[in-house]
Amino acid sequence: RYAEVTMRAWQRGPDFRRTIEASTRRIVASAQPRHHLWLVERGGEAIGSSVLCLLPGVGYFQGAAIVPEQRSKGIYPALIHHRLAVLRELGVEHALVWAHESTSAGICRRVGFVSLCRAVIHELRVGP
């Protein structure tokens, strides 16, 4: 369900879902997990997903997404606040997020994140 909802939320195809499934299996099988994953449900339906990667002294917010029909209902900001609370409980002082300007950057700024730099993302498919 996690990979399926992430694929739907990011509006990507089945290849992306398979990549997320493989990544999720590696995370779950890890002997020392540094990733925390959340599946968001409403009324029994999976509507979003979120990842927190713990690095030394930093929580890196990765891959949060909400399916299009559930956006603008406060779910994404709630995921940010939840992950911040987890970091506080763990004593982690810094949080980073790579936010797309057209989607989540404004929300991240409203909850207190400040922009440090801008980046262009390049993708290269290296396998079948």
C-alpha positions, 0 to 999 in steps of 0.5 A, spaced: 500 500 500 505 504 501 508 504 494 501 504 491 499 511 494 506 514 493 505 512 486 498 515 486 500 521 490 506 523 485 502 521 479 508 517 477 507 510 473 508 503 475 516 503 474 516 508 480 511 504 484 516 498 483 522 502 485 518 504 491 517 497 493 524 495 492 526 501 497 521 500 502 523 492 502 530 494 503 528 499 509 524 494 513 529 489 512 535 493 515 538 491 521 539 498 523 534 502 520 535 510 519 528 511 515 521 512 518 516 511 514 508 513 515 502 511 511 496 516 512 489 513 512 483 516 512 476 512 512 481 506 511 483 508 504 491 510 504 491 517 502 499 519 503 506 517 505 512 520 508 519 518 510 524 521 515 531 519 514 535 520 521 542 522 519 547 524 525 544 530 528 539 531 522 532 529 520 531 529 513 524 529 510 523 525 504 518 523 500 512 526 503 506 526 498 498 526 498 494 524 493 491 529 489 484 529 491 486 529 499 490 535 498 489 542 501 486 539 507 492 540 512 494 533 511 501 535 509 503 540 514 500 535 519 506 530 517 511 535 517 509 537 525 509 529 526 516 528 524 518 535 527 515 532 534 519 525 532 525 529 532 524 533 538 523 526 542 529 523 539 533 530 541 535 531 534 536 539 533 536 540 525 531 538 520 532 539 512 527 538 507 528 538 499 521 541 497 519 543 490 517 550 489 510 548 485 508 544 491 510 543 498 515 549 498 510 554 500 507 549 506 514 548 508 516 555 509 509 557 513 511 552 518 518 555 519 523 552 514 527 557 510 530 556 504 538 555 503 539 554 496 535 552 490 537 546 485 535 542 479 534 535 479 537 530 474 535 523 473 538 518 469 535 511 468 541 506 469 538 499 469 532 495 466 
